[in-house]
Amino acid sequence: MTIRQTTFVTKQNLMEDLIRVALVEDETDIREAMRVLINGSKNFECIYTYASGEDALKDLPGKDVNVVIMDIHLPGTNGIECVADLNLKMPKTQFMMCTVYDDDDNIFSALQSGATGYILKRNCQEGCDLTSTEKNIKFRDRNIDRTGNRNSGLSFQRLLI
Amino acid sequence: MNSILLFENFHWFTLGAFVMILGYIIFQYINVKQSEYLIFAINIVFVLLGTGGSYYFATRYDTAFDQMMLRLLNTSAHVCSFIVNLILMQKLLDLKKFFPALNRIVVILIASLSIYVIIDIWLSINHRYYSGIQFLSYNTVRVVLIIFSLTSTAFIFRKCDLSGKYFLIGLLGYVLFGATATIFQVFDLLPETYSQIPAYCFRTGVLIQILFFSLGVGKKIKIHNQQQALLKQLLQEQVFRNELEKEKAILHERSRISRDMHDDLGTGLSKIALLSEVLKQQSADEPSRISLEKISTSAKEALETISEIVWSLNPKNDTLENLTSYLRKYTVEYFEPTGINCKVKLPEKIPYIMLTGIQRRNIYLSVKEALHNIVKHSQARNARLTFVNDLKSFQINIEDDGKGLNVARTTSWGNGLVNMKKRVEENGGKFELENKIGTTVRITFPIQDTPKG
């Protein structure tokens, strides 16, 4: 178990509590499958699911959620814009991008808008600890320049494995 | 007496000038192949016949043949020169295109003058000529042409370009001096001593015309060349634009293919992977769990392959920087489940270098093969991928601390090595293999001058 999980724990001060996850994904099959898989993982429960960025923006703020897993390619308001907005309203929540491919540009803009990491859809599997598995969290805590400075951005794009 | 000598000198001077100009114009024609020069050369030949030739036969004037030739040269040679002048006017001013009405008149004039010449020659050969009729008809022709030239010049002068204006000024000079000569001849104004004056008047007119004709044709060639150069430039620009558009279309197509693969195939395969995972979770039956695991793995592998293809198709990725970050990502992911400890080292600054899709793919596949060898054959515990660059080359080192490579026993994966070497060398790179502590594969590519982007 890694640092990240202890971060959550100290945040909540409740060892036994499950990490509450909200999922935003437009494809019904993928959304449902991921929900089942997240619920099947120990320590996690998926309590909210949304089919669009607009729904999430309307409903999520104020909800007690630890992690929001956000699809990058959403119709309408895309995942990156959605994270940028929610990040301001939900300062205690972590945002993870969820994507089919790990293409640098999208992930870079997602990190700029406040996401803390990303998950490849194909790597969601049975018993997988979504937020802590090294394989899934491509991005580890480093001194990130979130000001959007492209030069420092480029160098940390390379740090981004 | 003096004046006669003067006339005599002028006579030879003009003839000499005509011959020299004829030579010059023929030379010009050979040089630039402009048909106007040839037509004008023919004109000068007729002028020479009408002046020098008639002088020759007038001084002999012995036989009936001499008389016949004198008559012919005095009339038909001059009329032929008029015809040639009309043709020249038609061509130089492009009457057909710009002044179609005038063009019709010119055609009629050329036709009737040709008929006149034929009749004149026929009558002269058969000695059925009366000098009175000849005198009258020839001067009628001259008067008609003078009137025609003056009115048409007045009519079209303003609408002509510079080369046309030069030609018209020349024609005007020719006609005015010719008209003076005609007036002197018709009204018989001059005493015997000055009887040659009309002829010299005419020759002066011819000289003026030659001068302006040369100016006009020179100008025309210059304009023509300028237009040609402009046309060539436009054509080149068009070709360049076409190339650019083709390039753009190819890039566009590449993007489209990669986007389509990205969206549809990616989502579909992700769905397969996820749903088989869900099914696996819900299934207690061990054989089905194994099969579902296989489905899930196959879908993931297919996704990885598509991810590679999408990456190599996307023109946005055509840089060295992108290749290195992709290799870095790939290496770390590849070693993660193997238990081999892997370090990747990148230089501080990666030079801006454009790579083609093929180059990128070849380097990528070579590195992939090297990593595969480490995992499958080396029994290494540590591996290191280092990128080094200096001003002249870019180097990728793949090192491990395994059992090393026994070159003699490399039959099982020797093909992989040969392929790597071939791939690297086809793209102008250098492939090296080192066996010290473990194995080091070194791929070096020269850095070419590429424009900064």
Interface residues (C-beta under 8 A of the other chain):
Chain A: E27 D29 I30 E32 A33 M34 V36 L37 G40 H73 V100 Y101 D102 D103 D104 D105 K121 R122 N123 C124 Q125 E126 E134 K135 L154 Q157 R158 L160 I161
Chain B: H262 D263 G266 T267 L269 S270 K271 A273 L274 L275 E277 V278 K280 Q281 Q282 S296 A299 K300 L303 S307 V310 W311 K316 E321 N322 T324 S325 R328 K329 V332 E333 E336 P337 L346
